[in-house]
Amino acid sequence: MAMQIEVTKTTSPRVKPTENLGFGKYFSDHMFLLDYAGGKWQNPRILPYGPLAIEPGASVLHYAQCMFEGMKAFRGKNGKIRLFRPEFNANRMRLGAERLCMPGVPNEIFEEAVQALVKLDTPWVPSTRGASLYIRPTLVGTESYLGVRPAEKYLFFVITSPVDAYYSEGFAPVKIWVEEEYIRAAPGGLGHVKAGANYACSLKASLEAKAKGYSQVLWLDAIEHKNIEEVGTMNVFFRFKDKVVTPALSGTILNGGTRDCVIQLL
């Protein structure tokens, strides 16, 4: 059954950028919100983009119950808007939520929320080559409680942002720093989950790599620091003559959507 989404349209549309989008600098007019309380998802709504009301004691602020997804909507030559494999992201978020002791957003709710928001903010989907509308579904614990346990209240929200390529180099090759000191994830941890905590612990290495003139970090395994795992923003593949290889999903790296597509195509 389709959700009954309450829609409140903005009365003050934001100025849409037409060039130099960068990545994550601009946000579209609306956002989707859905609450979890009393053991069920409720109150689906689309509101004008703006601040979220959250208590200082919310679990996300103290115990990092936070995870997100990243996906895109593209405008075709005929103007039609297409989402890239939303079912993959919906499934990955639902499975990741279990590891963080958070309620999973049902796939059908996830996809319906994304589709409704993108449809409302269709004018924000860029038409220039290489650009897209980046979609950020996010799940956070909102219960105000300072004991160390999973929250009982959550907020699922979706925001969107018109973007160019992630790196300033555009779609040209980028320089990658091989990190031999810091680690991103260890066996048994959160490496396979798109949790905010994974990105927090990667910031220092990323800043140091950029200071050396590199765009990103190539992470090695946490035990021996010799086995390749992934780059901070992407999975990696290597070609050896007629063979293409990529690190296995052993629980320390993210199951990327593009990675999955490449494997299927190969």
Secondary structure by P-SEA (a helix, b strand, c coil): cccbbbbbbbcccccccccccccccccccbbbbbbbcccccccccccccbbbbbccccccccccccccccccccccccccccccaaaaaaaaaaaaaaaaccccccaaaaaaaaaaaaaaacccccccccbbbbbbbbbbbcccccccccccbbbbbbbbbbbcccccccccbbbbbbcccccccccccccccccaaaaaaaaaaaaaaaaacccccccccccccccccccccbbbbbbcccbbbbbcccccccccaaaaaaaaac
